[in-house]
Amino acid sequence: QAPITDWDTMMEEFYQNCEFPAYFGFIADALLDCLTDFEWRPACGYVLIYRHPDVLQRRDPKAWALLVEVLQYAGERWEPRHTPFTMLVPAETPARNA
């Protein structure tokens, strides 16, 4: 999977990978709404994995900052429901020379 480089690509990835409903609006408010609902994917908790965040941070820092804000709000909205909501950002592991 290619790294996400801009807001539009990121929104498309969320839409596809989280299987958001067709009414998803591809804006920050719609992202927050879907990340705090998941009625179409009920679970005891949610974990999102974001690989290569450094690419978006570098190429579109405003999009990265808005995403962080949306994720913080989403986490705050899940908290009173006692439903874990986490985004993991794995550290890149450099290739070893053999």
Backbone hydrogen bonds, N-H to C=O, Kabsch-Sander energy under -0.5 kcal/mol:
donor,donor_aa,acceptor,acceptor_aa,energy
10,M,6,D,-2.2
11,M,7,W,-2.7
12,E,8,D,-2.1
13,E,9,T,-2.2
14,F,10,M,-2.5
15,Y,11,M,-2.6
16,Q,12,E,-2.6
17,N,13,E,-3.1
18,C,14,F,-2.3
19,E,16,Q,-0.5
20,F,15,Y,-1.6
24,F,21,P,-2.1
31,L,27,I,-2.3
32,L,28,A,-2.6
33,D,29,D,-2.5
34,C,30,A,-2.5
35,L,31,L,-2.7
36,T,32,L,-1.2
37,D,34,C,-1.2
38,F,34,C,-1.0
41,R,38,F,-1.8
46,Y,84,P,-2.9
48,L,86,T,-3.0
50,Y,48,L,-0.5
50,Y,88,L,-3.0
51,R,49,I,-0.6
55,V,52,H,-1.3
56,L,52,H,-0.7
57,Q,53,P,-2.6
58,R,54,D,-2.0
59,R,55,V,-2.8
60,D,56,L,-2.8
63,A,60,D,-0.5
64,W,60,D,-2.1
65,A,61,P,-2.5
66,L,62,K,-2.3
67,L,63,A,-2.5
68,V,64,W,-2.6
69,E,65,A,-2.0
70,V,66,L,-2.6
71,L,67,L,-2.8
72,Q,68,V,-2.2
73,Y,69,E,-2.3
74,A,70,V,-2.6
75,G,71,L,-2.5
76,E,72,Q,-2.2
77,R,73,Y,-2.1
78,W,74,A,-1.8
79,E,75,G,-1.7
81,R,78,W,-1.3
82,H,79,E,-2.1
83,T,78,W,-1.4
86,T,46,Y,-2.4
88,L,48,L,-3.7
88,L,86,T,-0.5
98,A,96,R,-0.5
